[in-house]
Amino acid sequence: MHFPPLALPPSAAGASPAARVRPYLLQTWRGRTLLVAVTIVALDMAVVPMPGLLMALAVGRLVVFGAVGLPRLSRWIVRRLMWRIRTKMLVSYLFIAVVPLVLLTIFFLLAGFLGLSLTASYMVSSHMERTAQELRSLARATLSSVRLDDPRLRQTIEDRLSPARILHPNLEWSLVRDGKPLVTQGAAPTQLPDWLSGPSFAGVALDQQHDVLRALWGEGSAFLVLDVPTDEAFFKRLETATGITIIASGKELKRRRGADGDVVELSPEAEREIENRFSRSTGVPFLSAVERTRWDTGKKDFMGFLIRYQPAEQLRRLSPGSLDVSDVFVKGMAFVAGLFLIVYGGALLVGVLLARSITRNIHALSQGTERLRQGDFSAAIPVRTHDQLGELAESFNMMARGIEDLLREQAEKQRLEEELRIARQIQMSLLPQEAVTHPGLRIAALCLPATEVGGDYYDLLPLSESRLGVLVADVSGKGTSAALYMAELKGLALSLSRIYDSPARLLAEANRILAANMDARSFVTMTYAVVDTAERTMRYARAGHNPILHLEASTGRTRMLAPAGLGLGMDAGSRFEEILEEAVLPLRSGDVFLFFTDGLTEAMNERSELFGESRLRELMESVGGEGDGTPVAELKERILAEIHHFVGGAAPQDDLTLVILKVV
């Protein structure tokens, strides 16, 4: 069964790019100006020179489009590319898998860089400290083995220091006793600083703005100082020993006092030299430092170095014996990387296959949704897997079948509602359309239909100037059939009331006619009364209907007028007439008669309690106790108010019909 398309929003990927771009370029002023600007720039770049102002405007339009339109175009392209769930899942999988991989790679590279760089820095500082310790040991041995009064003291010291002079050709020294220099070479100090309390010193010292590697040893009143300038030759020897290139050292830096403290900057000469060294060297750059002592004050600071090293060379130098750790490390890392790529590729392939299996079902759901949107509920989604998506597809098929059933039920419901609407129109058209007045009577009537069409019916039939026929009926069943029976009953009442003055005879004839044509499951309850204001009497009969409630003006009490009788259509023979009774009641001024249907006494509240005849009688008697001046319209409103108060929020179950007559 095919239904009209559902009013769902259009698909996000429904329009092609050309279908969206063409209207923008041809139908909007922004698109037209952009197209003109591109044309002008293209012609100018080809063979047709354009005026400068025109080119400026065209370029400005392109710049505006680049600043405003390109971000929007980019967002649209991303939305279109990411419309498919499969693409989103693959991209999310790549983010989940690749981003941690990149972070781990960066982490390990950074850890390796810091590890090797700190090792290189340690090698530089430890080499310099070890050299200083060796020089101090040499100074101690030399001072212990020479005689200070030897006339060949210089030659003896030079012989003792010859091994160190081979390693450090620019070695400087000074031998001092009792504050007097005995032998000196270079700019080595001849006086001890005040802060030096011990007999020895070994390390880097800053003396007169020069950084030197200094070793000192003292015995008694004599001391020997050995200095190795930290110049380019020293750094060349350090590079030979460690494989680490010194690009710049602290002595090539100058300090100036700034507002925020000491700011270090390179001198022009040092900057050019550093650039030359940096261009000649290769490897990873890093900063290193070694502790330095200011010789004049004894304060400690650091001497900085800009170093450069080869990671592979560092690993080789750190290898034990003849084992080349760098080669083993590179091969191991290559093996691990290859294994990782294989595992990662397999995981990526599995992820793609899983994403495909998921998105295939989702795509089937999307197609099924589109068919639902077009009103086709017959095509089922194939269930390929026995997992959650398979259950979702099966649930979708069940939902489609359920929607089809619901739409079919909705169509049937709409048909029934239309039938009920017609029946309601018939019911309301049968009731008196205008207020009926009669001399000597005050009349109020009301029919409140429930949600469904019921069979309540009342009518006021003027028979003569002094006689009025009052009819209240309730047709069993609901809907169109009840409305049609009401129409038939109205026709019978209009015709028979002109023929029969007796209510009992009218009911008997109506029963004979209806019983011959009425469905066996249907019947009509009815009360019919003829009020004669001239004779001051009311003749009435009841065919199985609710009693008439009579409020006596003389006593203020109520009583039920309930002559015997069967419902119309329940018996087609003589039994109906045998049971049917007719009564005559004299009328007195102030008497009130209430004709009603069961919708009044059987009104039900939320606790499933009925309003009942007793509450109705109490209400009528309370009104009667207020005197004869209560208008019938006010009495009607009070009855309705009490019913509504009693029912509360409960929905009405049946029509509510009443007719009030008051004798004046």
ChimeraX attribute file (.defattr): number of C-alpha atoms within 10 A of each C-alpha:
attribute: neighborCount
match mode: 1-to-1
recipient: residues
	/A:1	8
	/A:2	11
	/A:3	14
	/A:4	10
	/A:5	13
	/A:6	13
	/A:7	9
	/A:8	10
	/A:9	7
	/A:10	10
	/A:11	9
	/A:12	9
	/A:13	12
	/A:14	8
	/A:15	10
	/A:16	9
	/A:17	12
	/A:18	9
	/A:19	10
	/A:20	10
	/A:21	12
	/A:22	12
	/A:23	12
	/A:24	15
	/A:25	16
	/A:26	13
	/A:27	11
	/A:28	12
	/A:29	11
	/A:30	13
	/A:31	17
	/A:32	15
	/A:33	16
	/A:34	20
	/A:35	16
	/A:36	14
	/A:37	21
	/A:38	16
	/A:39	13
	/A:40	21
	/A:41	19
	/A:42	12
	/A:43	13
	/A:44	14
	/A:45	11
	/A:46	9
	/A:47	8
	/A:48	11
	/A:49	12
	/A:50	14
	/A:51	10
	/A:52	9
	/A:53	9
	/A:54	13
	/A:55	16
	/A:56	14
	/A:57	13
	/A:58	21
	/A:59	17
	/A:60	13
	/A:61	19
	/A:62	19
	/A:63	13
	/A:64	13
	/A:65	17
	/A:66	13
	/A:67	11
	/A:68	11
	/A:69	13
	/A:70	13
	/A:71	12
	/A:72	13
	/A:73	13
	/A:74	11
	/A:75	12
	/A:76	13
	/A:77	13
	/A:78	11
	/A:79	13
	/A:80	14
	/A:81	13
	/A:82	14
	/A:83	13
	/A:84	14
	/A:85	17
	/A:86	20
	/A:87	15
	/A:88	15
	/A:89	19
	/A:90	17
	/A:91	14
	/A:92	12
	/A:93	16
	/A:94	14
	/A:95	12
	/A:96	11
	/A:97	14
	/A:98	14
	/A:99	12
	/A:100	12
	/A:101	13
	/A:102	11
	/A:103	11
	/A:104	12
	/A:105	12
	/A:106	12
	/A:107	12
	/A:108	12
	/A:109	12
	/A:110	12
	/A:111	12
	/A:112	13
	/A:113	15
	/A:114	13
	/A:115	12
	/A:116	20
	/A:117	23
	/A:118	15
	/A:119	15
	/A:120	24
	/A:121	23
	/A:122	15
	/A:123	19
	/A:124	26
	/A:125	19
	/A:126	13
	/A:127	15
	/A:128	21
	/A:129	19
	/A:130	14
	/A:131	18
	/A:132	24
	/A:133	19
	/A:134	15
	/A:135	26
	/A:136	23
	/A:137	17
	/A:138	21
	/A:139	25
	/A:140	20
	/A:141	14
	/A:142	19
	/A:143	21
	/A:144	13
	/A:145	11
	/A:146	14
	/A:147	12
	/A:148	17
	/A:149	8
	/A:150	10
	/A:151	9
	/A:152	11
	/A:153	16
	/A:154	16
	/A:155	12
	/A:156	16
	/A:157	18
	/A:158	15
	/A:159	13
	/A:160	18
	/A:161	19
	/A:162	14
	/A:163	12
	/A:164	18
	/A:165	15
	/A:166	10
	/A:167	11
	/A:168	16
	/A:169	13
	/A:170	17
	/A:171	20
	/A:172	20
	/A:173	25
	/A:174	21
	/A:175	28
	/A:176	21
	/A:177	18
	/A:178	11
	/A:179	13
	/A:180	12
	/A:181	16
	/A:182	17
	/A:183	17
	/A:184	18
	/A:185	16
	/A:186	11
	/A:187	13
	/A:188	20
	/A:189	21
	/A:190	20
	/A:191	15
	/A:192	15
	/A:193	12
	/A:194	10
	/A:195	11
	/A:196	13
	/A:197	9
	/A:198	9
	/A:199	12
	/A:200	18
	/A:201	19
	/A:202	24
	/A:203	22
	/A:204	27
	/A:205	27
	/A:206	22
	/A:207	17
	/A:208	9
	/A:209	11
	/A:210	13
	/A:211	24
	/A:212	22
	/A:213	23
	/A:214	28
	/A:215	27
	/A:216	27
	/A:217	25
	/A:218	20
	/A:219	13
	/A:220	8
	/A:221	10
	/A:222	18
	/A:223	24
	/A:224	28
	/A:225	28
	/A:226	27
	/A:227	28
	/A:228	24
	/A:229	20
	/A:230	17
	/A:231	15
	/A:232	13
	/A:233	13
	/A:234	19
	/A:235	20
	/A:236	15
	/A:237	14
	/A:238	18
	/A:239	17
	/A:240	11
	/A:241	13
	/A:242	17
	/A:243	19
	/A:244	25
	/A:245	25
	/A:246	26
	/A:247	23
	/A:248	24
	/A:249	22
	/A:250	18
	/A:251	17
	/A:252	20
	/A:253	16
	/A:254	13
	/A:255	11
	/A:256	9
	/A:257	9
	/A:258	9
	/A:259	6
	/A:260	6
	/A:261	8
	/A:262	10
	/A:263	11
	/A:264	13
	/A:265	13
	/A:266	15
	/A:267	13
	/A:268	11
	/A:269	11
	/A:270	17
	/A:271	15
	/A:272	12
	/A:273	15
	/A:274	19
	/A:275	14
	/A:276	12
	/A:277	15
	/A:278	19
	/A:279	10
	/A:280	9
	/A:281	18
	/A:282	12
	/A:283	15
	/A:284	14
	/A:285	18
	/A:286	19
	/A:287	17
	/A:288	23
	/A:289	18
	/A:290	18
	/A:291	14
	/A:292	20
	/A:293	20
	/A:294	17
	/A:295	22
	/A:296	15
	/A:297	13
	/A:298	15
	/A:299	10
	/A:300	13
	/A:301	14
	/A:302	15
	/A:303	19
	/A:304	18
	/A:305	22
	/A:306	18
	/A:307	25
	/A:308	25
	/A:309	23
	/A:310	19
	/A:311	17
	/A:312	17
	/A:313	17
	/A:314	20
	/A:315	17
	/A:316	18
	/A:317	18
	/A:318	14
	/A:319	13
	/A:320	10
	/A:321	8
	/A:322	8
	/A:323	12
	/A:324	16
	/A:325	18
	/A:326	18
	/A:327	13
	/A:328	13
	/A:329	13
	/A:330	12
	/A:331	12
	/A:332	12
	/A:333	12
	/A:334	12
	/A:335	12
	/A:336	12
	/A:337	12
	/A:338	12
	/A:339	12
	/A:340	12
	/A:341	12
	/A:342	12
	/A:343	12
	/A:344	15
	/A:345	12
	/A:346	12
	/A:347	13
	/A:348	16
	/A:349	12
	/A:350	12
	/A:351	16
	/A:352	16
	/A:353	12
	/A:354	15
	/A:355	18
	/A:356	18
	/A:357	15
	/A:358	17
	/A:359	20
	/A:360	16
	/A:361	20
	/A:362	18
	/A:363	15
	/A:364	16
	/A:365	20
	/A:366	15
	/A:367	13
	/A:368	23
	/A:369	17
	/A:370	17
	/A:371	18
	/A:372	22
	/A:373	18
	/A:374	16
	/A:375	17
	/A:376	20
	/A:377	22
	/A:378	15
	/A:379	12
	/A:380	18
	/A:381	20
	/A:382	14
	/A:383	16
	/A:384	12
	/A:385	13
	/A:386	10
	/A:387	10
	/A:388	9
	/A:389	19
	/A:390	17
	/A:391	13
	/A:392	16
	/A:393	23
	/A:394	17
	/A:395	13
	/A:396	17
	/A:397	21
	/A:398	13
	/A:399	13
	/A:400	22
	/A:401	16
	/A:402	13
	/A:403	15
	/A:404	20
	/A:405	13
	/A:406	13
	/A:407	13
	/A:408	14
	/A:409	12
	/A:410	13
	/A:411	12
	/A:412	12
	/A:413	13
	/A:414	12
	/A:415	12
	/A:416	14
	/A:417	14
	/A:418	12
	/A:419	15
	/A:420	20
	/A:421	16
	/A:422	16
	/A:423	23
	/A:424	20
	/A:425	13
	/A:426	18
	/A:427	24
	/A:428	17
	/A:429	11
	/A:430	18
	/A:431	18
	/A:432	15
	/A:433	8
	/A:434	6
	/A:435	9
	/A:436	15
	/A:437	13
	/A:438	15
	/A:439	14
	/A:440	16
	/A:441	20
	/A:442	17
	/A:443	20
	/A:444	21
	/A:445	21
	/A:446	17
	/A:447	17
	/A:448	14
	/A:449	20
	/A:450	14
	/A:451	12
	/A:452	17
	/A:453	25
	/A:454	28
	/A:455	27
	/A:456	32
	/A:457	27
	/A:458	27
	/A:459	20
	/A:460	21
	/A:461	18
	/A:462	18
	/A:463	16
	/A:464	10
	/A:465	11
	/A:466	15
	/A:467	21
	/A:468	22
	/A:469	23
	/A:470	20
	/A:471	21
	/A:472	23
	/A:473	29
	/A:474	27
	/A:475	23
	/A:476	17
	/A:477	17
	/A:478	16
	/A:479	20
	/A:480	21
	/A:481	18
	/A:482	24
	/A:483	27
	/A:484	16
	/A:485	21
	/A:486	25
	/A:487	18
	/A:488	12
	/A:489	21
	/A:490	19
	/A:491	12
	/A:492	17
	/A:493	20
	/A:494	14
	/A:495	12
	/A:496	17
	/A:497	20
	/A:498	12
	/A:499	11
	/A:500	13
	/A:501	16
	/A:502	17
	/A:503	24
	/A:504	24
	/A:505	18
	/A:506	21
	/A:507	29
	/A:508	19
	/A:509	16
	/A:510	17
	/A:511	25
	/A:512	19
	/A:513	16
	/A:514	22
	/A:515	20
	/A:516	12
	/A:517	9
	/A:518	16
	/A:519	12
	/A:520	11
	/A:521	9
	/A:522	17
	/A:523	24
	/A:524	27
	/A:525	23
	/A:526	27
	/A:527	29
	/A:528	27
	/A:529	25
	/A:530	24
	/A:531	26
	/A:532	21
	/A:533	20
	/A:534	11
	/A:535	11
	/A:536	16
	/A:537	16
	/A:538	18
	/A:539	19
	/A:540	25
	/A:541	29
	/A:542	30
	/A:543	28
	/A:544	22
	/A:545	26
	/A:546	22
	/A:547	23
	/A:548	22
	/A:549	21
	/A:550	21
	/A:551	23
	/A:552	19
	/A:553	21
	/A:554	11
	/A:555	11
	/A:556	19
	/A:557	16
	/A:558	21
	/A:559	13
	/A:560	15
	/A:561	17
	/A:562	20
	/A:563	19
	/A:564	17
	/A:565	24
	/A:566	24
	/A:567	24
	/A:568	29
	/A:569	25
	/A:570	21
	/A:571	18
	/A:572	16
	/A:573	12
	/A:574	10
	/A:575	12
	/A:576	21
	/A:577	19
	/A:578	11
	/A:579	12
	/A:580	20
	/A:581	18
	/A:582	18
	/A:583	16
	/A:584	13
	/A:585	12
	/A:586	13
	/A:587	20
	/A:588	15
	/A:589	15
	/A:590	21
	/A:591	22
	/A:592	25
	/A:593	22
	/A:594	19
	/A:595	24
	/A:596	27
	/A:597	27
	/A:598	19
	/A:599	22
	/A:600	21
	/A:601	18
	/A:602	17
	/A:603	23
	/A:604	22
	/A:605	19
	/A:606	12
	/A:607	8
	/A:608	10
	/A:609	12
	/A:610	16
	/A:611	19
	/A:612	14
	/A:613	17
	/A:614	10
	/A:615	14
	/A:616	18
	/A:617	18
	/A:618	13
	/A:619	16
	/A:620	23
	/A:621	18
	/A:622	13
	/A:623	18
	/A:624	24
	/A:625	12
	/A:626	10
	/A:627	11
	/A:628	16
	/A:629	9
	/A:630	13
	/A:631	12
	/A:632	19
	/A:633	13
	/A:634	12
	/A:635	17
	/A:636	17
	/A:637	13
	/A:638	15
	/A:639	16
	/A:640	15
	/A:641	12
	/A:642	15
	/A:643	20
	/A:644	15
	/A:645	11
	/A:646	17
	/A:647	20
	/A:648	13
	/A:649	10
	/A:650	14
	/A:651	13
	/A:652	20
	/A:653	15
	/A:654	23
	/A:655	22
	/A:656	24
	/A:657	22
	/A:658	22
	/A:659	23
	/A:660	20
	/A:661	21
	/A:662	24
	/A:663	19
	/A:664	15
